[in-house]
Amino acid sequence: MNTMYDTLLQLPLFQGLCHEDFTNILEKVKLHFTNYKAGETIVKHDMVCDKLIFLLKGEISSLSSPKDNTFTFMEYFEAPYLIEAHSLFGMNLNYASSYVARTEVQTISISKSFVLTELFNYDIFRLNYMNIVSNRAQVFYDRLWRSASDNLKKKIIDFILVRTEKFTGEKDLKIRMEDIAIYVDDTRLNVSKALNDFQSMGLLTLSRKAIHISEINALVKWSEAQKTDQKKDR
């Protein structure tokens, strides 16, 4: 039980709560423990989000696709992690992505009703929750207003980064070359050449209808270095 306490306290949602308040919360709340084997689905896209799900152990995959399913973008998150806190409220109360256990996984879930009737009575919890949701909204809003680039490689990177939740770790993108070309408004041949250049630099690995990025931060650093070089040339 102490290990569970320590893990939950690592989550931004509970940080700042005094030990007494945290103990009171755990004495009142009905915790639902669930174990998943690797490959099992934890949450499906479009399921109603009616609880907070905390990843206590293991690693999960997040799978996101546009409505036309032209591609699937995958990210990976390790415990401790909170799944889509932003989907608990708002006009759309469904999960935006699907989540699958990548390893053996243990989760704890807390119902939305308990969040409303009990957890929101604690100022620190309310503040933490609002900060998490607000910070996420601000980050994605900022990305929308970044200057557009006419450089194809920068366009490809921006296409990936604008869909990225966490700017560290590995990512996988399942997509056809011609679909990337449509999204970045260029030819399939030029996109193929740009991606092969990235592969030769060790920034990603190409396979049939798939792109694997072992460390997304390497792409971020490459993109930032290009901006610096452009400013020096002006």
C-alpha positions, -999 to +999 in steps of 0.1 A: +000+000+000+029+024+008+043+019-027+009+028-041+008+060-020+043+069-032+034+063-068+002+084-066+021+112-049+044+114-079+015+125-101+011+162-105-026+159-096-017+150-060+015+170-055+012+196-027-014+176-007-005+172+029-002+136+042-033+139+063-055+151+034-041+124+011-047+097+037-083+110+041-089+109+004-077+073+001-098+062+031-129+076+014-124+068-022-133+035-038-102+025-058-106+001-087-074-018-094-070-035-128-042-055-142-035-058-180-013-081-199+008-067-228-014-061-258-046-057-239-067-026-244-072-003-215-093+024-232-108+026-267-110+058-287-145+074-283-153+055-251-170+078-225-145+092-200-163+088-167-132+082-145-096+091-139-073+063-148-038+063-131-011+041-145+008+027-115+030+001-131+042-007-166+042+011-199+012+019-222+008+028-259-013+058-270-029+054-305-043+084-322-059+087-356-078+114-376-114+108-385-105+095-420-080+070-404-053+080-429-026+075-403-020+063-367+004+081-344+017+062-314+033+074-282+045+055-251+041+065-215+055+049-184+041+049-149+032+070-131+009+086-156-027+099-157-047+091-189-065+120-205-075+141-175-087+167-200-114+144-213-133+142-180-151+175-186-161+196-216-184+193-246-168+160-257-167+135-229-150+107-249-114+096-250-095+111-279-071+082-282-069+045-275-046+031-249-030-004-249-008-021-224+027-023-239+040-043-209+022-058-180+003-029-165-015-020-133-040+009-131-062+025-105-093+043-115-114+069-095-150+076-107-159+111-119-186+113-093-160+110-065-138+136-082-168+160-081-181+152-047-148+147-028-116+155-045-127+189-057-132+199-021-094+201-018-080+234-030-047+218-040-063+191-060-085+216-079-055+238-086-035+209-098-063+197-121-068+232-136-031+236-141-028+203-159-057+210-183-048+247-188-011+239-195-021+214-221-045+238-238-019+265-238+008+243-253-014+231-282-027+266-288+008+279-290+017+252-316-012+263-338+002+299-340+038+290-348+051+305-381+046+283-411+077+270-429+083+266-466+110+240-459+098+205-466+119+188-438+106+214-413+070+208-425+074+170-419+088+176-384+060+201-376+034+175-388+048+150-363+054+175-334+020+191-335+005+157-327+031+149-300+020+149-263+055+143-249+087+157-265+108+128-253+110+091-261+101+070-291+072+075-314+057+054-343+038+067-372+018+044-395+012+063-427+016+060-465+041+082-482+015+097-504-006+107-474+023+126-458+027+143-491-009+155-490-005+168-454+027+188-462+016+198-497+044+184-516+052+155-539+056+119-528+091+118-543+103+149-524+088+135-492+105+102-497+138+120-503+135+141-472+126+111-450+155+091-464+178+121-455+164+119-419+171+082-419+207+087-431+212+112-402+199+086-377+168+106-368+143+079-378+139+045-394+117+038-424+098+007-432+067-001-453+040+025-444+057+031-411+081+056-395+099+048-362+115+076-342+137+063-314+140+097-297+117+125-307+139+151-290+166+145-316+142+157-343+133+187-321+170+196-316+176+193-354+147+216-361+159+242-336+194+240-350+180+248-385+162+279-371+195+291-355+214+286-388+187+305-407+189+335-383+227+336-387+224+337-425+201+367-424 
